[in-house]
C-alpha cells in the first residue's frame, strides 16, 4: 500500500510552514513592540505569503489524505486520527506525532496572531489620540 510516505511528507512540509509562520508572526510582534512601523507592511506581507503557501499545501494534503483514506477503506476527509487508528506501525506513531505537533503549532500561531492584532489596534488608537491632540481648533 502506498501513500503513507506521501502524506507524511506533506505533513512535514505543513509543519515547516507553520513554524515559518510562527517566526514571521514573532518578527511582526517585535516590530510592533519596537514601534518600527517602517517594516510592518513588509512583515505583514511576508505573513500573507506564508499563509498562501499553507493554503496550497493544505489542498495537496487533502488530496493525498483522501487517496490514502480510500486505500484504507475510510471516508474522504478522514482526519489524522482516523488514519492513525488504522495505519500500520510506524505510521500510527508518526501520524499521532504530527497531530500533536499541529495542535501545539496552531495554538502558538493563534495566540501570537491574536496578540499582534491587539497590539496593532492599540497602536492605531494611540496614533489617533495623538493626532487628535495635535489638532488646533480653527
N, C-alpha and C positions, 0 to 999 in steps of 0.2 A: 504494500500500500504506500503510495507516495502522497506528498502534501504536508507531512509534519514539518519537515525542514523548511519548506517554503513559508508556512505560516509562522514558524519561529523566527525566520529571518526578517519577515515583515514586522513582527512584534518587536524585535531588537531595534529595527530602524525607527519604529514609532517611539520607543523608549528613548532613543538618542535624540529625536526631535523634541520630545517633551523636556528632556534635560537641557537642550539648547534653548527652548522657550523659557525655562526657569532662569537660565543665565541672562537672557535678554530682558526678562521682567525685573530681575535683580539689578541689572545695569540701569534700567529705567528708574527704579526706585532710588538708586544712588544719585542719579541726575536730579530727580525731584527734591531729594533731601538737600542737595547742594545748591538748589535754586538755579541750576545750569540749564536755563530754558533754551539756549542756543542749540543744544544737541538733542533736545527732547523729541522733536519731529523726526529726526533720523532714527532715534531709538525706537519710537513707535512704529515707524515704517519697517524696521527690522523684525519687530514682533509680528507685524502683519505678514511678512514674508514667511516666517516660520509657521504661522497658522495656515497659510496657503499650502505649504509643503505637507503639513499634518493632514489636511483635508484629502490631498491626493493619496497619501499613504493609507488613510482610513478606507478609501474606496478600494484600493488594492487588497487591503486586509479583508474587507467584507467579501470580496470575490474569492479569495483563497480559502477563507474560513467556510464559505458556502460549499466550495468544491470538496474540501476535506470532510465537512459535515455529511454531505451526500454519500461519500465513501464509507463513512462510519454508521450510516443509517439514521442520521439526525436530521432535524428540520433545518431549512435555510434560516439564517440569522442566529444560529446556535451561538451561545456565549462561550467564553473561555472556560468557564466552569463545566459547561456541557461537554466540551471537547476533552477536558482533563479527566472527567468522570469515565470516559470510555477509551481513552488513549492508552497505549501500552507504555511500559517503562522504557526509556527515561522521560518520555514526553509528558506523562502525567505530572511529574515533579516540575518539569520545566514550565509547563503551562500554568501551574499554580504559582510558581515564582514570578512569571510575567504578570499574572493577575495582581499579586501582592505589590509588585513594583509599580504597576499602573495606578493602583489606589493611592499609594504614597505620593507619586509624582503629581497626580491630578489634584490631590488635596493641597500640596505645596503650591502648585501653579494657581489654583483658585484663591488661596489665601493671599498670595503675593499680588495677583491681579486686582483683587478687591482692595487691598491696601493702597496700591498705586492709584486706583480710581478715587479713593477717599482723599489721598494727598493732592491729586490734581484738582479735585473740586475745592479743597481748602485753599490751594494756591490761587485759583481763579477768584474765589470770594475775597481773598486778601487783596489781590490786584484791583478788583472792582472797588473795594473800600478805599484803597489808597488813591485811585483815580478820582473817586468822588470827593475825597478830602482836598484834592488839588484844584478842583473846580471853584472858580471865583464867581459869585453872583454878579450878573451884569446890570 
